Amino acid sequence: MKERDYIIRQETKADHQTVETLTREAFWNQSVPGCNEHYFVHTMRQHPDFVPALDLVLEREGKIIASELSGRCPPPDTHCTACSCESHGIHNCPDCRI
């Protein structure tokens, strides 16, 4: 694969289910049985601190193999009441670890 074989683009509404499935597959049984990260992705899109311009997917050969989404969060030395995890995350297909 060459660098030009990959496309980074903004996620569309049509990508939501694919990204949530990819996220579930990437995190399933990694640190605990099952996972909740795909639900976090689903709910994060509705949060007022979500940054749609930074909601990206990586495609290879027309297939989404990774996603990245970001939200605004307070500085690290303050408590974030909006969420209990990182302000961004990168999720990639278990078969396409990059």
C-alpha positions, 0 to 999 in steps of 0.5 A, a space after each residue: 500500500 502506498 500513502 496515496 491509497 488512503 483517503 482521510 475525509 470527514 465522517 458522513 451520517 451514512 458512515 455512522 453505523 460502520 464507524 460504530 461497528 468498527 469501534 466495537 470490533 476494535 475494543 471488544 474484550 480488550 480490557 474488560 468483557 465486551 465494551 462500551 466505546 461504540 456507544 460512547 461514539 454514538 452519544 458523543 455525536 450529540 454532545 454540545 462539545 463534539 467537534 464535527 469538523 474533526 470527525 474523520 475516517 480513514 478509507 482504504 480501497 473504499 472501506 473505512 478502516 479507522 476513525 477519529 473524533 474529537 470534543 472540546 474538553 477543559 485543560 487536564 488540570 481541571 475536572 471534566 463534568 461532560 465526560 469521564 474519558 479522553 477528549 478524542 479517540 482513534 479507532 481502527 479495524 482490528 485487521 488493519 492495525 496501522 
